[in-house]
Amino acid sequence: MLGKEQKLQALVEKSRELRRHILLMIHNAASGHPGGALSAADIVTALYYHEMRIKPKTPGWRDRDRFILSKGHACPVLYSILAMRGYFPEKELFTLRKINSRLQGHPDMKRTPGVDSTSGSLGNGLSVGLGMALALRARKSNARVYVMLGCGELDEGMVWEAAMSATKFKLANLVAIIDYNRLQLDGTNDAVIPLEPLDDKWKAFGWNVLKIDGHDFNQIIHAFSAARRAPRIPTVIIANTVKGKGVSYMENKPEWHGKAPNDNELEKALSEVVK
């Protein structure tokens, strides 16, 4: 069996492969959102290779853990991890945003194996996850629900309505993950709508609040473990991340929110993410 350090290194290698897929498919489509997909890559890797109970050959397994990418425009990270886990062939990644492809600009649960929730308009994911968590508990399933939110998405009021409801119903099987890269389409969160003190806001809503480095696999894994131990309340993981993580010229640059790299930019990016 692999030791702890070997397991962590294996996750690092998977995250590098995931970033490579993200860059290649967005470049091939000449369209997409690399910044937020790259910032979420390590968390998504840990979910699908360490944390969640899934059966890629049986996507509709009733007692699987669910993942909702509420910030659906970052779907290259989801499509890439699903392909890597065997939900569909990796070659299909190159159909991103093509006519009749199953891999459109936002995830579609009716067309794409492994997608648990369709997303489009921001702000809906936590409410969907709330409903799933309630339904799973009602039929006494041990399955858990993980919802990834963009930090800019927290500007949406519906997020906070769901946050209030989750504590009312004591949904310990619900985990929200905030990809806190502090940037959105129009600039920094502080310039658009300031979020701080973010941890105090969630605590005031009755959530178990964990703050981590969203690129440190050791911290990510410990946070998921701590969330399982939270008694009768939902958990939010505030994951401090870097938009465009792994590609120097994309990091912390809002212009890479929704922009595809050209040939030269792709070559440089691929040379960096494999290191």
N, C-alpha and C positions, 0 to 999 in steps of 0.2 A: 504493500500500500504506500501511497505517496505521503510524505511528511507535510507539515504545515507550510513550510517555505516552498516546497515543490508545488503544492496546490496553488499557492498564491502566484507563483511564477507562471503556472499553467494558465491562470486567469489573465495575467498580463499579456501572454502570447495570444490568447483568444481575443482580447480587446484590440490588439494591433491588427489582427486579421479582420475584425469587425470594422475598424476605421478604414482599412484598405478597401473593403467592399463599398463602404459609404462613398468614398471619394470616386471610385471607378464608376459606380452607377449614376451618380449625379453628373459627372463629366460626360458620360455617354448620353444621358438625357438632355444635356445642356440646359438643365433646369433643376431646381431643388433647393434644399435648405441645409447646407453643411454645418453651419455654426452650432446650432442647437442639437443636431444629430451627434456631432463629435463630443459635445460636452456631456451627453448622456451615455456615451458608449461604455464606460466602465461600470456604471450602475446596472445597465441592461445586461452586460456580460455576467455580472455576479448573480443577477436574478435567474437567468436562463441556464447557467452552468453550475450554480451552487445552491440557490435558495428555493426555487419553485419546483413543485411536483407537477410534472407534465408528461404526456405521452405523445410525442410528435407523430407517431404512426396512427394514433387515435385522437385527432384534434378535439373531438367533441366529448371526450371522457368527462363524465358528470362531476367527478370529484377532483378535477384538476384545479390547481391554483390559477387565478386569472390575472392578466396584466392589461391595463388600459393605458394607452398612450394618449392622454388628454390633449397634449400639444401635438396634434396629428400631423402638422406640417413637417415634423422631424421624422416622418415615417421611414426614411432610409435606414435608420438605426434598427427599427423593428423588422423591416423586411430582411435586412442582412442577418440578424440573429436567428430569425425563423428559418432562413435558408441554411445557415450553418448548423442548426439543430435538426434539419432534415424534414421540415414541413413541406418543402418543395425544392426543386433543383436549384443550385446556385446560379446556373446559367440564366435562369429566369429573372435574376436581378437586373439584367441588361434590358429588360422590357419596361423599366420604370417610366411612368408617364406616357407610354405609348398607347395608341388607340387599341382598344380591346384587351389590354393587359390587365391582369389581376392586381397589378401593383400601381395604383393610381397615386395622385398627389396627396391624398389622405387615405388612411386605412379603411377598408370595407369588409366588415365581418361576414357578409353574405357571399363574398367572392374569394377571399383569401384565407387559406388554411392557417390556423393558429391565431388569427386576429379575433380578439374577444369582444371588441366594441368598435363600431364605426365612429369616426370623429371628423369634425370639420370646423364648425364654429367653436371658438375657444370657450372654456369655462364649464363644459358639460360633463367632463370625465368623472369628477368626484361624485356627482349626483348619480351617474350610472353605476359607479362602484358601490355607492351606498345601497342601491337597490339590489345589486348582486350579493353583497354581504348579508343583507337581510334575508334574501331568499335561501342562501346557503345555510344560514343558521336555522331557518325555519324547517329545513329538512335534515337538520342535524349532521351536516357535512363538516368535515374538518378543513375543507379548502379555504384558502385565504385570497384576498383581493388586494392587488397592488396597483396604485394609480400614480402615474408620473405626470406632474404639472410643470409647466414652464413658469418662471418667476413673473414674467410679464402677464401671464394668464391670471395671476392673482388680482389683477385689476377688475376682474369680472365679479359682480355681486353674487352670482349663482354659486361660486366656490364657497362663499361664507355661509350661505343658506345650507348647503350640504354639510359644512363643518359643524354647524349647530345641531343638525339632525343626527349626525353620526354619534355625538356624545349623548344625546337624548336616548338613543337606542343601544348605547353601550357596545358598539361594534368593535370588539377587540380583534376581529378577523379582517379589519380594514386598515391598510397602510397607505398613506399618501407620501409621495416622494417629490420634493421640490428640487428641480434642476436649477439651482440658484446661481446662474452665471451673470446675473445683474445687468443683462443687456436685453433689449427687445428691438423690434424693427426700427423704431424711431430714435433710438439712443439708449441712454442708461435709465434704469428704473427710477433713480432719484430725480432725473429730469422730467420724466413722464408722470408717474405717480409714486412717491416714496413709499417703501414697504416697511422700513424699520420703525420700531423694534419688532422684527418678524416673529422671533421666538415667543415674545410676550403676547403677541396677538393670538397665536395658536394656543398658548397656555390659558389665556382668558376664555377661549372657546372650549376648554376642558380636555384638550388633547395631551397625550404623552409626547413630549417634544425631544427629539434627538438632533444634535448638530454634528455634522461630520465633514471631512474632506471627501468630496465625491469622486476623487481620483485615487484614493487610498483603499485598496481592496481589503486590507485588514479592518479598517474602520467601517467599511460598507458591510462586511459580513457580520461584525459585532453588532451593528445597528439592527440588522434583520433579526439577529438572535434576541436582542433586547426587546424588540417589538413583539416577539412571540411571548415574552414574559409579562407584558403589560396587562394588568388585571382589569377587565371589563371596560376598557376605554380604547379608542382608536389611537394609532401612532402616526405622527408626521415626522419624516426624516428631512431635515433641511440640509441638503447636500451642497456645500460650496464647490462650485465648478468653474471652469474656464471655457467661455464660448470659443469654439474652434480648437479645442484642446488637441495637441499633438502636431499641429501645423503652425509653424511660427508666424507666418504672415496672416493667418486667420485669427489667431488668439486675441481675444478682447477687442475685436473689430466688428462693430455693428453692421458694416457693409457686407459682411459674409453671412448675415442672417439668411438671405435668400438669393444666392449667387453661385453659379457653377464655375469651377476652375477651367481655364483654357488648357491647351496641351502643355505649355511650359510650366504653368502653375501646378498642374497635376503631377508632372514628373518630380518637381521639388517636394510636393506634399507627400508623395509615396516614399520618397527617399527618407523623409523624416519620421513617418509613422511606424516604419519597420525597426527603428532603433530602440 
